[in-house]
Amino acid sequence: MSALSLDIRLQQGDFRLNAVLEAELAGITALFGPSGAGKSTLLRAIAGFDRAEGRIGFDGLTWQGPDRFVPPHQRGVGMVFQDARLFGHLSVAGNLRFAARRAAGAITQDTVVQALDLAPLLSRRPASLSGGERQRVAIGRALLAQPRLMLMDEPLAALDLARKAQILPYIARLPGMFGIPVLYVTHSVEELAQIADRLIAMQDGQIVASGPLAQTFARLDIGAGGSRFEGGVILRAQVAGHDAGYRLTRLSVAGHELVMPEAALAIGDTVQLRVRARDVMLATARPEGLSAQNLLAGRITEILSEADTPFAEVFLDVGGQGLRARVTRAAVDQMGLRVGAQAFAVLKAISFDRRVG
């Protein structure tokens, strides 16, 4: 696990970045927030492309301080941008060889080609590649720079949903295959839910939350009349079986069974599910006769009322995992919901986002 430490300020026109962070980076850390939050600006400062005021440190090394500024090429970061930025006059193999010659190390070209399925593309020029193929080559080129840290600035922003779905599994495997932490910029809830292990959330040029994905995602603020981030939780479940007749996959969460549309998963696989707060109904007694079949029993740990809106957020503990429901304040009072009481959560919808084991 790597450590990132920063306390920086940067003014760009009317926008001001004021970011303070002490965080462990493990696996993929999503730098997440709405457009204009300062995510890309922060990433460029970490890379050394934009010089901010203050300090930046990584794994005990000072990249920037009062009397020190390490240039980008000496920081040991691999950078993947929204556009692949490949050399158009070189083939895919030529682009990879260029990176490999500049930074020889433990990550070899053959390993990268195999990991990213680049063999069929080696003889082609960038202009003949799809957007997803170009980004896979760009990731391979960044890996061959032998980075200590991989930085990705919304690398899938220009791709359609189908191509995003094709490339996300490649990105998810990078830390495990190469032992390199990834800092991944996105404003997409779907992307972070599918690939992230940890989360750094930004708003208006500041870091507002950081930590493991499930705990941090569940606590992101919800504003009046809507959500700056999309409220909900990430649950881990285990595949318990399949029902071929009804085309369903059965999952186990803390001893409870959930069902979702049939998925090509092996029994025993660990998967990651996203549950939106607005898709959770609560009951004080076990409900019966519902079309929604996903039911979890838990204990209420916190109730946050929004005085200037009709809503409240109810947090539950379900076998050590967090669940969040968005209900009306009137419902909280009428149902007598209170911290410590048992409640039954009916999940109207769940989204399978990621296989993690």
N, C-alpha and C positions, 0 to 999 in steps of 0.2 A: 504494500500500500504506500502511495506517495503522498507527500504533504505540499499543499499550495498555500502560500501566505502572501497577502497583499493589502496595501493601504494606499490607494492611488486616487488622484484627481486629474481630470482632463476636461478642458472647455473646448467645444467645437460649435461655433456659432451660438445659437440659443440653447444648445444642449450641454449639460454638465454631467460628467460621470464622477461619482463619489463612491468608490467601492472599497469596502473593508471585508476581509475574509480570512479565516483560518480554517482550512478544510482538508480532509483526507480524500484523495482521489483513488478509487478502486474500480476496476471494470470500466464502464461507461458512465460518465457524469454528464447529465443534461444541463446546459446553461439555458434556462427556460424563462419565457416571459413574452408579453405582447410585442408587436412591432414597435420600434422606437424606444424600447426599454434600455438599450445600451449594450446588448449582448455582443454584437459584432465589434463594437468599440472596445469592450473589455478584452475580447479575445485577441484583437490586434495589439493591444497594450501588453498582454502576456507574451505574445510572440516577439515583441520588440519592434513591430512595424510602426506603431504610433508611440511617441515618447510622452508619458504622463509624468506628473509630479508624484513623488512618494517612493514607496519601496515595493519590490516584487521578489519573492523567494520561492524556490522549488527544490524539494528534497535536500535541504540544508545548503543549497547554493544561492548566493545573492545575485539575481539577474539585474536588479536595479536598486540603487540606494543613493544616499546623499553625494557620494563621491565615486559612484560606479554605475556604468551602463554597459551591459553585455549586448553586443549587436545580435540580430536575429540568427545569423548563421552559426553563432557560437553557443546558442542556448540549447541546441539539441531537440528542437521541436519539429514535428512534421505537420505541414499545413495543407488542408484540403478546402478549397473555396467552392462557392456556388457554381462557378464555371470551372471546368477541368483544367484550363490553362496548359494544355499539352503542346508540344512542339509539332506544328502541322506538317513540317517537311520530313519528320521522322516517322517510321513505323511504330507500332506499339512496342515491339522489341527494342527499337532504338531509343524510345523514351525511357524505357526501364533501364537499359544499359547506361544511359547518360547519368541517371541517379545512382546506379550501383558503382560506377567509376568514381564518383565524387565522394562517396562515403562507404568504403568497404567495412564490413562487419559481420555479425552473426546472422543477420537476416539476408538470405541469398535470393537471387532472382528466381531460381527454380522453386523455392518455397513460396514466394509471393505469387508466382504464376499458378501454382497448384491451389493455393488457398483461395484465390479470387477467380478461378476458372478462366484464366486469360489465354490458355494455350490456343484456342481457335482464333484468337484475335491478333496474334503476334505479328503476322505479316501485313496487317491492314494499317491504313493511315487514319488519324483521328477524324477526318472529315467523313469517313464511311461508317463511323460508329454511331450507335444510338446514344442518347444522353446518359442512360444507365451504364452502358459499356464504357463511355469516356470517364465516368466517375470511378468505376472500378479500376481503370488504369491509373487515374490520378491517385487513388488510395494506395495502389501498389508502388507508385513512384515515391510517395511520401514515406512509405514503410522502408524503402531501400535507402532513405537518408539516415537510417539507424536512429530514430528519435527516442528520447527519453519520455516524451509526451506527445500525443497526437492531438492536434486541434482541428476541428471540423466546423466550418462556418456555413450552416444550412446547406449541406452538400446536395440535398435532394429537392431544393426549392423549385428547380426548373423542371422537375419530372412529374409525369402524371401518376395517378394512384397505382396503376398496374406496375410501372417501372419502379416506383418506390417499394412496393411489396417484394419485388425481385431482389433489390439491393440491400434492404434492411437486414436480412439474415447474415449477409457477408460482414456488415459493420458490427453486428452483435457478437460475432465470433472473434473479432480482432484481439481484444485483451487476453482472452484465454489462449489463443494460438501464438501470440507474439510477446505476451507479458508486458504490454505497454498500456498505460491508462489513456483513456480517450476523454477529451472535453468537447462536447457536441452541442452546438448552438441550434436551438429550434424554438418556434413558437407554436408547434403542433403538439397537442395533447396525445394524439395517436402515435406520433413518432417516439415521444419520450416514454410512453407506456410500453412500447414494443421493445425498446433497446436499452433503456437506462437502468442502472443499478443505484445511482445516487442523483441528487437533484440540487441545483443552485438556482433559485428563483430571483428574477430581477424585475424591478418596476421603477420607472422614472429615474434611471441612472444609478439606482442603488440596489444592493443585494438585500432582499427582504427575508430570505429563508434559505437554509442549506441543511443537507443531511441525507440519510438513506431514503430511497425513493418512496416506499410505502408510507412511512411516518410523515415525511415532509409534504408529500402530495396531499395527504389527508388534511393538513392544517393550512393550506393556502387560503388566504382571505377571500371572502365573498362580499362584494359591495352591494349597496342598496340597488334593488331592481335588476340585479344581474350579477355576472361573474367576471372579474378580471382574468381569472384562470377558471377552468371548468371544474367545479367542486366534485369530489368523489374520492374513491380509494382504490388502491391496488391490492388485490387478494392473491395469495398463492394457494393453489389447489393441486390435488393429485388425481390423475386419471384412474378411475375405479373400474370402468368397463364401457361397453358399447351396446346399444340396443339397435340392432340392424333393422328390425321391423319398423320402428318409429324413426329411424335415422337420427338417433340421439347419441351423444357421448355423456357418460355419467362421471361426475367429479366428486371428490371428497374434500370438504373444508371443515377442519376442526370436528370431525365426526359427523358432519351433516352432508347429505347428498344434494348436489346441484346437477341440473341437466342443461345442456346446450346443444345446438345443432351439431350433427355428427362431424368430427374432425379426424384427420389422419394422424392420430396420436397413439402411442403404445401405452398399454396398461402399466401404471407405475410412473409415467412421465410426470414431472412437475411443470405446471403451467401458470401463467400470470393472467389474471382477469382484471378488467377495469369495470368498476361499478359506480355509476353516477349517483350523486346524492339525490337528485330529483327522481331517480328510478327505484327508490327504496320507500316502501310503505311500512308503517309500524302498527303493531297490535299488542295489547297487554295480555291477551290469551291466544293460544294456538289457533289460528284461523283454519276453517275448513270450507270446502266447496268453492275454491278459487281456481281460475284458469292458470294463474301464475303458480308454477310448481316449485319455485326455488325459495326455500324458507330457511332462515338461520336464527337460532336462539342466542341471545347475548344479554349482557348486562350494561345498563347505561352508565357511562363514565363522565359525561359532561353534556350540558345543554347551554348553548349560546343563543340568546334571543337578540334579534335586531330591532331595537326599539322604534326605528323610523321606517320599518317595513312590516309586512304581515308575517314574516318568516322567522324560523328558528332552526339552528343546526343541532342535531342530536347525534352524539358520538357513542358508539357501543363497542364493547370488547367481546369478540367472538373467538373463544379459544385462543386468546393471545394475539389475534389479528384485529385491526381496527375496521369499523364500518361506520358510515356516515349517512344520515338521512336528513333531507330538507323538508320540513313540515311547517304548518302554520303555527303561530304562537297560540292561536285559539285551540288547536288540536292538543298542544302540550298541556294546557290547562284543563280542557275537557276530559282528556284521557288520564290525567293525574300522573303524567310522566315525571320521574324524579331520578336524580343520580343514585345509583345503587340498585334500582329496581330492574327486574327482568323485563325484556321486551322481545317480541318476535318480529324479525325483519323479513318482509316479503320483497324479493328482488324481481321487479317487473322486467328488467333487461340486464343482461351481462354481456360483456364484450371480451372475447378471447384475444389477447394481445401478444402473448409470447410464450414459447416453450423455453423453460429455464433449466431444465435438468434432464 
